[in-house]
Amino acid sequence: MIDLFGYGAFFLSMALTYAIICLGLNVQWGQTGLFNVGVAGFVAIGAYASALLTTPDTPDRLGGFGLPIVAGWIGAALAAGIASFLVGALTVRLRADYLAIATFGVAVMVQLCLLNLQGLTGGPFGIGFIPRPFAATATNPALFAALNLALLLAVVAALYLGLERLLRSPWGRVLRAIREDETAARALGKNADRFRLQAFAIGGAIMGLAGAAQGHFIGFIAPENYQPMLTFQVWAMLIAGGSGNNRGAILGAIVVWGLWAFSAPAIAALFPPDQQARAAALRIVLIGVGLCAILLIRPRGLLGETRTVSRHLPKAKPKP
């Protein structure tokens, strides 16, 4: 029973870290229409920033300040937010397809920097021995797993409530107006570029926080963890759950991560040990098929966006 509980807690904890990334992407794409395909790069910035702030200095790697985990998470959000702001200042004026190309290039550049700045990032060997929350309880696996799960649940709940309040504010309504009809929003005196930049920076900061949470939960990070496949997974999660809906972003992360995690043993058993690369490719195909099936049944995702004309208007009564 303890092993079953521990696996369930591990699965939900990982799913919740992806849910945090989805919430950040939902601010950018679901609410503002910013086509960011460089998600992996901003997650990596947050993960490495937190790791460098919280791990001790070593002879073969510069940095390492040994700060508390909370400081690392705050630093991760700030680092990714600042990076998103700088990238957004150069790219948010681009159209969707050009913005996608630019953000993808940024993600590739970040990964190359992580691979080559070995004196700072550890290069291809990554950074290990990242402090884990509640490490003092590690001798009790059930308690350790439960506390980590509770922490991530609290983070996701706080982000959800904060984003719901923010996106229902006048600021959030401007974002949706820009997404739906930028010309009309500009005609009403709204600076679309400024609001886009704000949304891009906030979404990137949330992604950085998720990267820090993943790094501290696993205890190890490496550049290969932040390949374009991560971006594909997060986009599949958001689309499956329902773009524009924060609850859908969380649900989509859990569903797609479940499909990815539970399909691994079954698919791996179909191939011999020397052909596991085919098994990994088949898992990607499985996610694509699952996403198509969800969209055929629920075109707007499992929990589509709820469109509200005005919260001051009464709900329309059904016709007799």
C-alpha positions in Angstrom: 0.0 0.0 0.0 2.9 2.4 0.8 4.5 1.7 -2.6 1.1 2.3 -4.3 0.6 5.5 -2.4 4.2 6.6 -3.2 3.8 6.0 -6.9 0.4 7.8 -7.0 1.9 10.8 -5.1 4.9 10.9 -7.5 2.6 10.7 -10.5 0.3 13.5 -9.3 3.3 15.7 -8.2 4.9 15.4 -11.7 1.5 16.1 -13.3 1.1 19.2 -11.1 4.5 20.6 -12.2 3.3 20.3 -15.8 0.0 21.9 -14.7 2.0 25.0 -13.6 3.6 25.2 -17.0 0.2 24.9 -18.7 -1.1 27.7 -16.6 1.7 29.9 -17.8 1.1 29.0 -21.4 -2.6 29.6 -20.9 -1.8 33.2 -20.0 0.2 33.6 -23.2 -1.8 31.6 -25.7 -5.2 30.9 -24.1 -5.8 34.5 -23.0 -3.7 36.6 -25.3 -3.1 34.5 -28.4 0.7 34.5 -28.2 2.0 31.5 -30.0 5.0 30.5 -27.9 6.8 27.3 -28.9 9.8 28.0 -26.8 8.3 26.8 -23.6 11.2 24.4 -22.9 13.6 27.3 -22.9 11.8 29.3 -20.2 11.3 26.2 -18.1 15.0 25.5 -18.3 15.9 29.1 -17.3 13.8 28.7 -14.1 15.2 25.3 -13.3 18.9 26.3 -13.7 18.4 29.6 -11.9 16.9 27.9 -8.8 19.5 25.1 -8.9 22.4 27.6 -9.0 20.9 29.6 -6.2 20.3 26.7 -3.9 23.1 24.2 -4.5 26.6 24.8 -2.8 29.6 25.8 -4.8 31.8 23.0 -6.3 35.3 23.0 -7.6 34.2 22.0 -11.2 31.3 24.5 -11.4 31.0 28.2 -10.7 28.0 29.6 -8.8 26.1 27.8 -6.1 25.0 30.1 -3.3 23.4 27.5 -1.0 20.2 29.7 -0.5 16.9 28.2 0.8 14.6 26.6 -1.6 12.1 29.4 -1.3 14.7 31.9 -2.5 15.5 29.6 -5.4 11.9 29.4 -6.5 11.5 33.2 -6.3 14.8 33.7 -8.2 13.6 31.2 -10.8 10.4 33.1 -11.5 12.2 36.4 -11.6 14.9 35.0 -14.0 12.4 33.5 -16.4 10.2 36.5 -16.1 13.0 38.9 -17.0 14.1 36.6 -19.9 10.6 36.5 -21.2 10.3 40.3 -20.9 13.5 40.8 -22.9 12.5 38.2 -25.5 9.0 39.6 -25.7 10.2 43.1 -26.2 11.8 41.9 -29.4 9.2 39.5 -30.6 5.6 40.2 -29.4 5.0 42.5 -32.4 5.5 39.6 -34.8 2.6 37.6 -36.3 1.8 34.2 -34.9 4.0 32.1 -37.3 7.0 34.4 -37.0 6.6 34.6 -33.2 6.6 30.8 -33.1 9.9 30.7 -35.1 11.5 33.3 -32.9 10.5 31.6 -29.6 11.6 28.2 -30.9 15.0 29.8 -31.8 15.3 31.2 -28.2 14.6 27.7 -26.8 17.3 26.1 -28.9 19.7 28.9 -28.0 19.1 28.3 -24.3 19.7 24.6 -24.6 23.0 25.2 -26.5 24.1 27.6 -23.7 23.3 24.9 -21.1 25.3 22.4 -23.0 28.4 24.5 -23.6 28.7 26.7 -20.4 30.0 23.7 -18.5 31.7 25.8 -15.9 28.3 27.3 -14.9 25.7 24.7 -15.8 27.6 21.5 -15.7 27.3 21.0 -19.4 25.8 17.7 -20.6 26.2 16.3 -17.1 23.7 18.8 -15.6 23.4 19.7 -11.9 22.8 17.1 -9.3 22.2 17.1 -5.5 19.6 19.8 -5.8 18.0 20.2 -2.4 14.5 18.6 -2.2 11.7 20.0 0.0 11.1 18.2 3.2 14.4 16.2 2.8 14.4 15.6 6.5 11.4 13.2 6.1 13.0 11.2 3.3 13.5 8.3 5.6 9.7 8.0 5.6 8.8 7.6 1.9 5.0 7.9 2.4 5.3 11.1 4.5 7.9 12.6 2.1 5.7 11.9 -0.9 2.6 13.3 0.8 4.4 16.5 1.9 5.7 17.2 -1.6 2.3 16.5 -3.1 0.7 18.9 -0.6 3.2 21.6 -1.4 2.6 21.4 -5.2 -1.1 21.3 -4.6 -0.8 24.5 -2.6 1.3 26.2 -5.4 -1.2 25.1 -8.1 -4.2 26.3 -6.1 -2.6 29.7 -5.3 -1.7 30.2 -9.0 -5.1 29.1 -10.1 -6.9 31.5 -7.7 -4.6 34.4 -8.5 -4.8 33.9 -12.3 -8.6 33.5 -12.2 -8.9 36.8 -10.3 -6.4 38.5 -12.6 -7.9 37.3 -15.8 -11.4 38.4 -14.7 -10.1 41.9 -14.0 -10.1 44.7 -16.5 -6.5 43.7 -17.4 -7.7 40.2 -18.3 -10.6 41.4 -20.4 -8.2 43.6 -22.4 -6.1 40.5 -23.1 -9.1 38.6 -24.5 -10.1 41.7 -26.5 -6.6 41.8 -28.1 -6.8 38.1 -28.8 -10.3 38.4 -30.5 -9.9 41.7 -32.3 -6.7 43.6 -31.9 -7.9 46.4 -34.2 -11.0 47.1 -32.1 -8.9 47.0 -28.9 -6.5 49.6 -30.4 -9.4 51.7 -31.5 -10.5 51.8 -27.9 -7.1 53.2 -26.8 -5.5 50.0 -25.6 -1.8 49.6 -26.1 -1.8 46.0 -27.5 2.0 45.6 -27.5 2.3 46.6 -23.9 -0.4 44.2 -22.7 1.1 41.4 -24.8 4.5 42.0 -23.3 3.0 41.9 -19.8 1.2 38.6 -20.5 4.3 37.1 -22.1 6.5 38.0 -19.1 3.9 36.7 -16.5 3.5 33.5 -18.4 7.3 33.0 -18.7 7.7 33.6 -14.9 5.1 30.9 -14.2 7.0 28.5 -16.5 10.2 29.3 -14.7 8.6 28.6 -11.4 7.5 25.2 -12.8 11.0 24.4 -13.9 12.3 25.1 -10.4 9.6 22.9 -8.9 10.5 20.0 -11.2 14.2 20.4 -10.5 13.8 20.3 -6.8 11.3 17.5 -6.9 13.5 15.3 -8.9 16.9 16.5 -7.5 18.7 16.6 -10.9 18.5 18.6 -14.1 20.3 18.3 -17.4 20.0 20.0 -20.8 18.4 16.9 -22.4 15.4 17.4 -20.1 14.5 20.6 -22.0 14.3 19.5 -25.6 11.5 20.6 -27.9 9.6 17.4 -26.8 8.7 19.2 -23.6 7.1 22.0 -25.5 5.1 19.5 -27.5 3.9 17.8 -24.4 2.8 21.1 -22.8 0.9 22.2 -25.9 -0.9 18.9 -26.1 -1.9 19.2 -22.4 -3.3 22.7 -22.9 -5.2 21.9 -26.1 -6.6 18.6 -24.6 -7.7 20.3 -21.4 -9.1 23.4 -23.0 -7.3 26.5 -24.1 -8.4 29.7 -22.3 -9.6 27.8 -19.2 -7.3 27.5 -16.2 -9.2 24.4 -14.9 -8.8 22.9 -18.4 -5.1 23.5 -18.3 -4.7 21.7 -15.0 -7.0 18.8 -16.1 -5.2 18.5 -19.5 -1.8 18.2 -17.7 -3.0 15.4 -15.6 -4.7 13.5 -18.4 -1.8 13.8 -20.9 0.8 13.0 -18.3 -1.2 10.0 -17.3 -1.3 8.8 -20.9 2.4 9.4 -21.2 3.4 7.7 -18.0 1.1 4.7 -18.0 1.7 3.9 -21.6 5.5 3.6 -21.1 5.6 0.1 -19.6 3.1 -1.4 -22.1 4.8 0.1 -25.2 8.3 -0.8 -23.9 7.3 -4.4 -23.6 6.5 -4.5 -27.3 10.1 -3.9 -28.3 13.4 -5.5 -27.5 15.9 -3.6 -25.4 17.9 -2.5 -28.5 14.8 -0.9 -30.1 13.5 1.3 -27.3 13.9 4.4 -29.5 11.0 3.1 -31.5 9.0 2.7 -28.2 9.7 6.3 -27.4 8.5 7.4 -30.8 5.4 5.3 -30.5 4.5 7.1 -27.2 4.6 10.4 -29.1 2.3 8.9 -31.7 0.0 7.7 -28.9 -0.3 11.2 -27.5 -1.1 12.6 -30.9 -3.8 10.0 -31.4 -5.2 10.7 -28.0 -5.3 14.4 -28.7 -7.1 13.9 -32.0 -9.7 11.7 -30.2 -10.3 14.3 -27.5 -10.7 17.1 -30.1 -13.1 15.0 -32.2 -15.3 14.4 -29.2 -14.7 17.8 -27.5 -13.5 20.3 -30.1 -12.8 23.0 -27.5 -11.0 20.5 -25.2 -12.2 18.7 -22.1 -13.1 22.0 -20.4 -13.5 24.6 -23.1 -13.3 28.3 -22.4 -16.4 29.9 -20.9 -17.2 33.0 -22.9 -18.9 35.8 -20.9 -20.2 38.9 -22.5 -20.5 40.8 -19.2 -20.7 39.6 -15.7 -23.3 42.4 -15.1 -25.8 41.0 -17.6 -28.2 38.3 -16.3 -27.9 34.8 -17.8 -30.0 34.3 -20.9 -33.1 32.2 -20.2 -33.7 29.2 -22.4 -36.4 29.5 -25.0 -39.5 27.5 -24.4 
